[in-house]
Amino acid sequence: YNTGLSVLSETGDVDGAFYLLAIMDKSGAECDAESILCIINTLGNANMTSSLQKFLIADLSDDDEAQIKAAAYGLDLGEIAEKSFFDARHYSAAISCSLRGRDFAGARQSFVQMRNAGMKPSSSSLQEIARAYATIALQHEPKLVRGSRAQMVLDVAASRSRSAYQILASIENPPAPLIAVVSKACSSTGQFQESRALL
């Protein structure tokens, strides 16, 4: 089941994931840590980050978008969340998904929940978070904007690339592809010293 959920999560196929979860439920199979990770990634890749944050605290109301979809398949996301134990991978995935969806408040909320639970991101999780920040910085490249918004866009992009750089600095032996994308993000926002330091 988890293999199928993993494939569906990559494209944010919420209906497909809920359909498969319903089959799991009817067969008596329960969600494990991998299943929960797939649910988080599915909601994140479907840009349902608000539902994602509520899922992490098992506080999904009946009018929540994801809960409505789940109910159509006879599922209760809140109940699934209540039965689940969220570990560092789950919170890290939620942070990465929220960042990719530009939900920075949600990312901070997940980080606080993670910290309050006494957990720290793993090296692989930090890599994902750094990559998410760098990708956002590159997508907000200031040269693509004209007029009065250019400086604001530059400031936002620079802030994201700086976050990526700081997170990368905390990772021991980061992979070369990640170094390259963070360096590119720094360079594109005028942080040439940081970019050269990485190379």
Secondary structure, DSSP 4 states (H G I P E B T S, - for coil): -HHHHHHHHHHT-HHHHHHHHHHHHHHT----HHHHHHHHHHHHHTT-HHHHHHHHTT---TT-HHHHHHHTTT--HHHHHHT----HHHHHHHHHHHHHTT-HHHHHHHHHHHHHTT----HHHHHHHHHHHHHHHHHT-GGG--TTHHHHHHHHHHHHHHHHHHHHHTSSS--HHHHHHHHHHHHHTT-HHHHHHH-
